[in-house]
Amino acid sequence: MKWHPDLPLVSIERADGPWLFGHDGARYFDAVGSWWVCLLGHRHPAVVQALRDQLGELDHVMLAGLTHRPVVELSERLSAMTDKVLGHAFYGSDGASAVEIAIKMSAHAWQHRAHEKKQSFVCLAGGYHGETLGALGVTDLAGFRQPYEGLVRPAYVVPNADARQARPGEDARAVALRQARHLEALLDERADQIAAIVTEPLVQGAGGMIFYDPEYLRQVRALCDRYSVHWIADEIAVGCGRTGSFFACEQAGVWPDLLCLSKGISGGFLPLSIVLSREEIYRLFLHESASQAFLHSHSFSGNALACRAALAVLDVLEKNDVLAANRLRATRLSARLQPILRHPRVKHFRQIGMIWAWDVADAPADFSRRVYRVGLRNQLLLRPIGKTVYLMPPYLLSDSDIDVLADSVIAVMSEVLA
Ligand SMILES: Cc1ncc(COP(=O)(O)O)c(C=O)c1O
């Protein structure tokens, strides 16, 4: 609010595909998918139609003692997509609530197994998992956490496997193997107190688009098995095809014990989050006493409209083989962005699936705000994280959308780096 006299709020009237349209008649390419939720594009007709149909049948009903077709279908489809390894679904309303659910479920599951001391968590340096108090405890970004340090129960933080840390002769996999030893050392010493490690698979988003090799996840899986610790994969930002496979974990060939989904799963239309879990964890909560069951509820858990939107999103992804088409889109956009790489201040240009990021050397303190402002002038919505500029656009981009996006990004970078 302090900045707004100088940086007025942009009032958005409507949206279509990758475009946002302001009340003032200006338009903006949503290059950050409205904080990574807009998966296909704004107002995708199939999702709009599904929501219209659902409105004619059922708006919402509490998910206690009652159930409904969209939530059952969605749970079954997601379970099948994990080869039934994560065969149970628990519903929340947003990303942070999914993380709360997962960490409570993990600690409570260990109590059921008579490991009452396993109540601590591990997260990666630069990890972000949301801003409620439990989620902040496993978030290692000082800006979000520091004012509430007295309220949160901090997790153990282990060094991440950021591929940019490669030493001469090392590749990203070697970094992952080296950095996994820190986790091993911690678990070796403290596994009796640790319930779970929470990670954002392959890309740590809010930490500044930190990319790492899938080998790190294989190491996490093996160490969690060896030391009896749960692995919670937070796929809130990276799930739903964002890194190229529907679940980012698929690229490592390993499944976590608990997996959080949110953001893009409803296409960005409605708040929805889901925690998928393994059969062993589910069974621990089948108890006569309610307090021994998993007593966690949200008024809007499994909202029928949000679940119906998610089913429509899965239909579009499947029927149109969107993830295969995204590979072509990504190749085109990466090629069109090449002029940016050549700028001497641009470092570590990286891309995975439908995420692009690069760092800017010697960025001034107000770099992010400058890029945002120059972006708006160039019909582009960009919100760099510190010195890191990134793109997380909606998937369904035509060739000309991609060219427009690339041209605008190049124009913004040329002006900002001039
Ligand atoms: C990896 C990750 N986890 C959790 C969250 C929190 O989600 P929400 O903002 O819906 O609470 C985010 C949001 O950016 C995220 O990127």
The ligand as an ORCA input file, in Angstrom:
! r2SCAN-3c Opt
* xyz 0 1
  C       5.245    -24.689     -3.172
  C       4.133    -23.926     -2.523
  N       3.539    -24.424     -1.423
  C       2.528    -23.792     -0.822
  C       2.051    -22.586     -1.304
  C       0.938    -21.891     -0.583
  O      -0.219    -21.929     -1.332
  P      -1.408    -20.889     -0.988
  O      -0.895    -19.539     -1.389
  O      -2.550    -21.348     -1.820
  O      -1.651    -20.994      0.469
  C       2.636    -22.029     -2.435
  C       2.178    -20.734     -2.968
  O       2.837    -20.078     -3.733
  C       3.715    -22.710     -3.060
  O       4.347    -22.213     -4.132
*
